[in-house]
Amino acid sequence: MVKAKSKQRLGTILQEAKLITPYQVEIAIKEQQEHPQRRLGEILAEKGWIKQQTADFFAEEWEEVIKQAQQGTPQSLGYYLREAGLINDFQLRAILAEQGQGRMWMRIGALAVLKGWLNQSTVDFLLQHLHPDKAGDSPFLKAK
């Protein structure tokens, strides 16, 4: 299991999750230096590089989410994807409906990648931190 680092910087977390690039962080930090009252996540969201909800999730909730995972009480990946604003309610319901109808025997993260809603690196990052026991699992589910 990946240990929670002591208050990791938002830019680092978002880069590790492949949600933003080092160049985007550099630009946002420069802007933040000019306007110190502004938060990094706010600048990144204003530029359209991530959603404000995503910035807030990783800035304000990520450390607690990691603790829950380490205690063995994480929520589902779909829950975190929605909470972080990486997929919306409609997208999550669509994935769950396809799984429930037996049309797609794939895991939520794999389906979100297949549909172009997420990149695989982001799913891998989240699984590694939140569900390390499932990080190496097949993207396919067993037939019910």
C-alpha positions as a Python dict, from the first residue, in 0.01 Angstrom:
ca = {
    (1, 'M'): (0, 0, 0),
    (2, 'V'): (121, 350, -82),
    (3, 'K'): (181, 556, 231),
    (4, 'A'): (28, 902, 257),
    (5, 'K'): (294, 1165, 234),
    (6, 'S'): (284, 1450, 479),
    (7, 'K'): (73, 1712, 303),
    (8, 'Q'): (185, 1665, -52),
    (9, 'R'): (167, 1973, -271),
    (10, 'L'): (-137, 2003, -498),
    (11, 'G'): (69, 2051, -814),
    (12, 'T'): (266, 1734, -743),
    (13, 'I'): (-46, 1526, -680),
    (14, 'L'): (-218, 1650, -996),
    (15, 'Q'): (95, 1581, -1203),
    (16, 'E'): (131, 1229, -1060),
    (17, 'A'): (-233, 1167, -1150),
    (18, 'K'): (-158, 1295, -1503),
    (19, 'L'): (-430, 1557, -1471),
    (20, 'I'): (-195, 1846, -1548),
    (21, 'T'): (154, 1889, -1690),
    (22, 'P'): (467, 2029, -1526),
    (23, 'Y'): (441, 2327, -1762),
    (24, 'Q'): (88, 2403, -1643),
    (25, 'V'): (202, 2392, -1279),
    (26, 'E'): (493, 2622, -1360),
    (27, 'I'): (262, 2876, -1525),
    (28, 'A'): (14, 2860, -1235),
    (29, 'I'): (289, 2901, -974),
    (30, 'K'): (423, 3208, -1154),
    (31, 'E'): (76, 3357, -1157),
    (32, 'Q'): (31, 3268, -790),
    (33, 'Q'): (356, 3449, -706),
    (34, 'E'): (214, 3761, -868),
    (35, 'H'): (-116, 3717, -679),
    (36, 'P'): (-31, 3537, -352),
    (37, 'Q'): (-390, 3545, -228),
    (38, 'R'): (-498, 3312, -508),
    (39, 'R'): (-491, 2936, -463),
    (40, 'L'): (-308, 2716, -712),
    (41, 'G'): (-616, 2505, -782),
    (42, 'E'): (-820, 2816, -850),
    (43, 'I'): (-566, 2932, -1110),
    (44, 'L'): (-552, 2590, -1276),
    (45, 'A'): (-931, 2576, -1293),
    (46, 'E'): (-961, 2931, -1421),
    (47, 'K'): (-729, 2841, -1708),
    (48, 'G'): (-954, 2543, -1789),
    (49, 'W'): (-685, 2284, -1721),
    (50, 'I'): (-887, 2108, -1449),
    (51, 'K'): (-1227, 2157, -1289),
    (52, 'Q'): (-1250, 2352, -965),
    (53, 'Q'): (-1415, 2045, -811),
    (54, 'T'): (-1107, 1838, -901),
    (55, 'A'): (-868, 2094, -753),
    (56, 'D'): (-1075, 2113, -434),
    (57, 'F'): (-1094, 1735, -401),
    (58, 'F'): (-719, 1687, -423),
    (59, 'A'): (-636, 1997, -215),
    (60, 'E'): (-890, 1946, 62),
    (61, 'E'): (-997, 1581, 70),
    (62, 'W'): (-713, 1373, -75),
    (63, 'E'): (-518, 1332, 249),
    (64, 'E'): (-827, 1208, 435),
    (65, 'V'): (-921, 979, 145),
    (66, 'I'): (-573, 823, 158),
    (67, 'K'): (-611, 766, 534),
    (68, 'Q'): (-945, 589, 477),
    (69, 'A'): (-784, 366, 216),
    (70, 'Q'): (-496, 280, 450),
    (71, 'Q'): (-746, 190, 722),
    (72, 'G'): (-913, -48, 479),
    (73, 'T'): (-1233, 154, 442),
    (74, 'P'): (-1213, 317, 99),
    (75, 'Q'): (-1520, 395, -107),
    (76, 'S'): (-1559, 257, -460),
    (77, 'L'): (-1350, 397, -744),
    (78, 'G'): (-1668, 531, -906),
    (79, 'Y'): (-1746, 729, -591),
    (80, 'Y'): (-1403, 895, -595),
    (81, 'L'): (-1415, 964, -968),
    (82, 'R'): (-1744, 1145, -918),
    (83, 'E'): (-1636, 1328, -601),
    (84, 'A'): (-1321, 1453, -778),
    (85, 'G'): (-1523, 1575, -1073),
    (86, 'L'): (-1342, 1338, -1309),
    (87, 'I'): (-1671, 1190, -1425),
    (88, 'N'): (-2022, 1323, -1370),
    (89, 'D'): (-2336, 1151, -1240),
    (90, 'F'): (-2462, 1081, -1593),
    (91, 'Q'): (-2134, 914, -1691),
    (92, 'L'): (-2124, 703, -1375),
    (93, 'R'): (-2486, 594, -1422),
    (94, 'A'): (-2415, 506, -1786),
    (95, 'I'): (-2122, 285, -1685),
    (96, 'L'): (-2317, 116, -1407),
    (97, 'A'): (-2612, 59, -1641),
    (98, 'E'): (-2389, -105, -1902),
    (99, 'Q'): (-2236, -327, -1637),
    (100, 'G'): (-2579, -413, -1494),
    (101, 'Q'): (-2723, -502, -1834),
    (102, 'G'): (-2431, -733, -1900),
    (103, 'R'): (-2325, -542, -2212),
    (104, 'M'): (-1986, -451, -2071),
    (105, 'W'): (-1800, -678, -1831),
    (106, 'M'): (-1539, -418, -1754),
    (107, 'R'): (-1442, -231, -1441),
    (108, 'I'): (-1554, 131, -1395),
    (109, 'G'): (-1209, 277, -1455),
    (110, 'A'): (-1155, 72, -1769),
    (111, 'L'): (-1493, 177, -1911),
    (112, 'A'): (-1427, 544, -1834),
    (113, 'V'): (-1096, 515, -2023),
    (114, 'L'): (-1259, 326, -2311),
    (115, 'K'): (-1520, 601, -2344),
    (116, 'G'): (-1249, 870, -2346),
    (117, 'W'): (-1358, 1029, -2019),
    (118, 'L'): (-1032, 955, -1834),
    (119, 'N'): (-680, 855, -1919),
    (120, 'Q'): (-542, 523, -1802),
    (121, 'S'): (-264, 691, -1603),
    (122, 'T'): (-519, 870, -1387),
    (123, 'V'): (-710, 547, -1320),
    (124, 'D'): (-383, 370, -1235),
    (125, 'F'): (-285, 652, -995),
    (126, 'L'): (-618, 634, -813),
    (127, 'L'): (-616, 254, -790),
    (128, 'Q'): (-258, 252, -664),
    (129, 'H'): (-348, 490, -382),
    (130, 'L'): (-706, 391, -302),
    (131, 'H'): (-736, 24, -395),
    (132, 'P'): (-380, -110, -420),
    (133, 'D'): (-514, -466, -388),
    (134, 'K'): (-697, -415, -720),
    (135, 'A'): (-431, -209, -901),
    (136, 'G'): (-302, -508, -1096),
    (137, 'D'): (-639, -669, -1161),
    (138, 'S'): (-773, -731, -1506),
    (139, 'P'): (-998, -456, -1644),
    (140, 'F'): (-1257, -728, -1707),
    (141, 'L'): (-1509, -846, -1452),
    (142, 'K'): (-1616, -1204, -1408),
    (143, 'A'): (-1952, -1284, -1562),
    (144, 'K'): (-2233, -1292, -1307),
}
